[in-house]
Amino acid sequence: MLVVTPAGFATAVQSNDTNDGHSPEKMLETKKASSTDTVILLGSDSQKLELNNLSDSLAAEAPKIQLNPAAVKFVKSYIRRNNEDLHHVKMRSEPYFKIIESVFRKYGLPVELKYLAVIESDLNAHARSRVGAKGPWQLMPQTARDMGLKVNRKVDERTYYYKSTVAAAKYIKSLYSEFGDWLLVIAAYNGGNGTVERAIHRSGSRNFWKLQNRLPAETRAHVKRFIGTHYFFEDGGSVTTLTKAEVLEHQKAFNDFMKRTQDSDSKLNTYAGPDNEHGSVDRAIADAGFNELKKKEK
């Protein structure tokens, strides 16, 4: 099977997805026995819960997340060229995605970031890159250690699905704290935060679509592969496929839609997930900050 790694498309790797009892199935059994995770709803999760209270016909009228015009051609080509490989991954993805979603909700991350593991390793726990990255999240040894994993001659916890996902969640969350934009986070995950910081400085913009040509070709393509993979699995986008300004624009449109809906039926009982700085922007910030952020990204 063709594997997508941080270095791009690589040759097949071993398909054994277990390691000393750390299979997805065993990890799920462990999680069921200890359900102490704090579930944090954000982004698409929160909006889906709100829409669940509406009729199907009304929910269908809600604003949809739009694919940036700069990505349309790439995404169509990517899905067409990699359809078979992505389909194979999708067929065996359920147990892995359940682990990832559980961890990401605990850490307040959008669950759609699970598609990063698809382009990193095809969800293969034993995937290895030519530069030393390993595991489903293709963590480098020092990054893994910094995030609390054991990496030595005797054990390499980068291949343990649950533990490596926790490490990836911590790392992704730290990148979001720095950049506040999911596309920049994905770029930094691939190329390093320094690479993204330099691109921001040289371009004078924090908008991925404006600074992308200041990034290495592999990092630029990595972000687009994530978007393409997301659209293959979901047939649509999420907050993770948007710039921060696009997230605010979509959230404002969604808020306006829900307000109109509520005004037409004051008894409508809606639910919104708790505010979280790493997920859905709350209504006040979305309404007040959109125009200001658009100016900053120019």
C-alpha positions in Angstrom: 0.0 0.0 0.0 1.2 3.5 -0.8 2.0 5.5 2.3 2.0 9.3 2.7 4.7 10.4 5.1 6.1 13.9 5.9 8.5 13.3 3.1 5.6 12.8 0.6 4.5 9.5 -1.0 6.7 6.7 0.0 7.0 3.0 -0.8 5.0 0.4 1.2 5.7 -0.2 4.8 4.8 -3.1 7.0 1.1 -3.4 7.6 1.3 -4.8 11.1 -0.8 -2.4 13.2 -0.1 -3.9 16.6 2.7 -3.6 19.1 2.9 -5.6 22.3 -0.8 -5.5 22.9 -1.2 -1.9 21.8 -3.7 -2.6 19.1 -6.7 -0.3 18.5 -9.1 -2.9 19.7 -7.2 -3.4 23.0 -6.9 0.3 23.5 -10.6 0.8 23.0 -11.3 -1.9 25.6 -9.0 0.0 28.1 -10.8 3.3 27.4 -14.2 1.8 27.9 -13.1 0.5 31.3 -11.9 3.9 32.4 -14.2 6.6 31.0 -12.8 9.6 32.9 -12.1 11.7 29.8 -13.3 15.3 29.8 -15.2 15.7 26.6 -14.9 19.2 25.1 -17.2 20.0 22.3 -16.0 22.5 19.7 -16.0 23.6 16.1 -18.0 21.2 13.9 -19.1 19.1 17.0 -20.8 22.1 18.5 -22.6 23.1 15.3 -23.8 19.6 14.6 -25.4 19.5 18.0 -27.2 22.8 17.3 -28.4 21.6 14.0 -29.6 18.3 15.5 -32.4 20.3 17.1 -33.7 21.6 13.8 -35.8 19.8 11.2 -33.8 18.2 8.3 -35.1 20.7 5.8 -34.2 23.7 8.0 -30.8 22.3 9.0 -30.0 21.8 5.2 -30.2 25.6 4.9 -27.4 26.2 7.4 -24.2 27.9 5.9 -21.7 25.3 4.6 -18.0 25.6 5.0 -16.5 26.6 1.6 -13.4 25.3 0.1 -10.9 28.1 -0.6 -10.7 28.7 -4.4 -6.9 28.4 -4.2 -7.4 24.7 -3.1 -10.1 23.6 -5.5 -7.9 22.4 -8.4 -5.4 20.6 -6.1 -8.1 18.9 -4.0 -9.9 17.5 -7.1 -6.7 16.3 -8.6 -5.5 14.8 -5.3 -8.7 12.8 -4.7 -8.7 11.6 -8.3 -5.1 10.4 -8.2 -5.3 8.8 -4.7 -8.9 7.6 -4.6 -8.0 3.9 -4.4 -5.4 4.3 -1.6 -7.6 6.6 0.4 -10.5 4.1 0.1 -8.3 1.3 1.5 -7.4 3.4 4.5 -11.0 4.4 5.0 -12.1 0.8 5.0 -9.9 0.0 8.1 -10.0 3.4 9.8 -12.8 3.0 12.3 -10.9 1.6 15.3 -8.0 4.0 14.9 -10.4 7.0 14.5 -12.2 6.1 17.7 -9.0 6.3 19.7 -8.0 9.6 18.0 -11.4 11.2 18.5 -11.4 10.2 22.2 -8.0 11.7 22.8 -8.6 14.9 20.7 -11.9 15.6 22.5 -10.2 15.2 25.8 -7.5 17.8 24.7 -10.0 20.2 23.2 -9.0 19.6 19.6 -11.2 19.3 16.5 -11.7 15.6 15.8 -11.2 16.3 12.1 -7.5 16.6 12.8 -7.5 12.8 12.8 -7.0 13.1 9.0 -3.5 14.3 9.7 -2.6 10.8 10.7 -3.8 9.5 7.4 -1.4 11.7 5.4 1.3 11.1 7.9 1.2 7.3 8.0 -1.9 5.8 6.4 -2.8 5.2 10.1 0.1 2.6 10.3 1.6 2.4 13.7 4.9 1.2 12.3 5.3 3.7 9.5 8.9 5.1 9.3 10.2 8.0 7.3 13.7 8.3 5.8 14.5 11.1 8.3 13.6 9.1 11.4 10.0 10.0 12.1 8.0 7.0 13.3 4.5 5.8 14.2 1.0 6.8 13.1 1.9 10.5 13.8 5.4 10.4 12.4 6.9 12.0 15.4 10.6 12.7 15.5 12.5 11.1 18.5 13.1 14.4 20.4 9.6 15.8 19.8 8.2 12.5 21.1 10.4 12.7 24.2 9.4 16.3 24.7 5.7 15.2 24.6 6.3 12.5 27.3 7.0 9.4 25.2 9.8 6.9 25.9 12.1 6.5 22.9 15.2 4.4 23.5 16.9 1.1 22.5 14.4 -1.0 24.5 11.1 0.7 23.7 9.7 3.2 21.2 6.3 4.5 22.3 5.8 6.3 19.1 4.3 3.0 17.8 1.8 2.8 20.6 -1.4 4.1 19.2 -3.0 5.7 22.3 0.2 7.0 23.8 1.5 8.5 20.5 -1.9 10.1 19.9 -1.8 11.8 23.3 1.7 13.0 22.4 0.5 14.3 19.0 -2.5 16.0 20.7 -0.1 17.8 23.1 2.2 18.9 20.2 -0.7 20.1 18.0 -2.2 22.0 20.9 1.1 23.7 21.6 1.3 24.7 17.9 -2.2 26.1 18.0 -1.3 28.2 21.1 1.5 29.7 18.9 -0.3 30.2 15.6 -4.0 30.2 16.4 -4.8 28.9 12.9 -5.3 25.3 11.9 -3.7 25.5 8.4 -0.6 27.1 9.9 -0.6 24.4 12.6 -0.6 21.7 10.0 2.2 23.5 8.1 4.3 23.7 11.3 3.6 20.1 12.2 5.3 19.2 8.9 8.0 21.8 8.5 8.5 23.1 12.0 7.3 26.3 13.7 10.4 28.2 12.6 9.7 27.5 9.0 6.2 28.9 9.4 7.4 31.9 11.4 9.8 32.8 8.6 7.1 32.5 6.0 4.9 34.9 8.0 7.7 37.4 8.4 8.7 37.3 4.7 5.1 37.5 3.4 3.8 39.9 5.9 0.7 37.8 6.3 -0.7 35.1 8.6 -3.0 33.8 5.8 -1.8 30.4 4.5 -3.0 31.1 1.0 -1.0 34.3 0.9 2.2 33.0 2.5 2.2 29.5 1.0 4.8 30.3 -1.6 7.2 31.3 1.2 7.0 27.7 2.5 9.0 24.7 1.3 7.1 22.8 -1.5 6.6 19.7 0.7 5.1 21.7 3.6 2.9 23.6 1.2 1.7 20.4 -0.4 1.3 18.8 3.1 -1.4 21.3 4.1 -3.2 20.7 0.8 -3.1 17.0 1.1 -4.7 17.3 4.5 -7.5 19.4 3.0 -7.9 16.9 0.2 -8.0 13.9 2.6 -10.5 15.7 4.7 -12.8 16.3 1.7 -12.4 12.6 0.6 -13.5 11.3 4.0 -16.1 14.0 4.8 -17.2 15.2 1.4 -16.8 18.7 3.0 -14.6 20.8 5.1 -14.4 21.9 8.8 -12.7 24.6 10.9 -9.5 22.7 10.3 -9.6 23.4 6.5 -10.0 27.1 7.0 -7.8 30.1 7.8 -8.6 31.8 11.1 -10.4 34.6 9.3 -12.4 32.1 7.3 -13.4 30.3 10.6 -14.6 33.6 12.0 -16.5 34.4 8.8 -18.2 31.0 8.8 -19.0 31.2 12.5 -20.6 34.6 12.1 -22.7 33.3 9.2 -23.7 30.3 11.3 -24.5 32.4 14.3 -26.7 34.7 12.2 -28.5 31.7 10.7 -29.2 30.2 14.2 -30.4 33.6 15.5 -32.8 34.0 12.6 -34.0 30.4 13.3 -34.5 31.1 17.0 -36.2 34.4 16.3 -38.7 32.5 14.1 -39.4 30.0 16.9 -38.6 31.5 20.4 -39.3 28.1 21.9 -36.6 26.3 19.9 -34.3 24.5 22.3 -30.7 24.7 21.0 -27.5 23.5 22.4 -24.0 25.0 21.9 -20.8 23.4 23.1 -18.8 25.2 25.7 -16.5 27.9 24.6 -12.9 26.7 24.0 -10.0 28.7 22.8 -8.8 25.8 20.6 -12.2 25.2 18.9 -15.3 27.1 17.9 -14.9 30.8 18.4 -17.6 32.1 20.7 -20.4 34.3 19.3 -19.1 37.6 20.7 -15.6 37.1 19.3 -16.9 35.8 16.0 -19.1 38.8 15.5 -16.7 41.4 16.8 -13.4 40.1 15.6 -14.0 39.1 12.0 -13.4 42.4 10.3 -10.3 43.1 12.4 -8.7 39.8 11.7 -9.3 40.1 8.0 -7.3 43.3 8.1 -4.4 41.6 9.9 -4.3 38.8 7.4 -4.0 41.0 4.4 
